[in-house]
Amino acid sequence: SSSSSSSYKETINLKQNEACDLRIQGKQLHDDGDFKSAAQTFQKAAQELDFVITIYEENLYQNENCRSGDSHYGVGAATDDEDESLGHLLNHSELLKIAEERATCRLHEALCHLKNKNYAESIISCTDVLMDGVEIVPIDEEDEVGGEKEEEGNNKEKSNEKMNRHQAVVVRIGPSGGGGKTAIEGVGGSIQLSTAVRARAYHRRAKARLAFGDTTGALDDAKSASF
């Protein structure tokens, strides 16, 4: 209905404005040299846009079922008025724009982690954009002592500590070069990020992997960034 469409648009506008404010705060923190807080702020901005993307995805799916008159959802085909009221909300180009903004926030976060020498988190942020299966796997030879496993909480704390000391390996479980797609599938096909955004993600991850001692992975990412 028109009222529900208006409510969705209001929520989307609110979340986008919050993300914009967070990006401004993040930039100021970055310029002040507080890279840790800046990274956290950019991540929050990306999370606001994640919420917007979820709204788009849900409405794309719902609207597709309305158009087909899927009785499983207890609704008939959408009326012309409903189509018109949802037209802007379901615009794929608008969804792509938000996906790019969200990716940019994660890449700003990755840059802050990189400047703060938190290379593991930088790699994770870039991989969140590229979605190509690169993982950070900490080397932990002391997980089991005398056949007894440590508590899960202690293991997690130890893993983070080891990654901060760069005692980790980077494992690629996806195809070389990656797919470069967001996690947005939706109705009517997936949304793919622009070449420029993906190139920045590969470039920043290459720097982090090189600093991490993963020369092979860094070279792979550097090559992907140049295409």
Helices and strands as residue ranges (DSSP letters): H 2-31, H 35-68, G 71-73, H 80-86, H 92-115, H 119-130, E 134-138, E 144-145, E 148-149, H 152-164, E 168-172, H 195-211, H 215-225
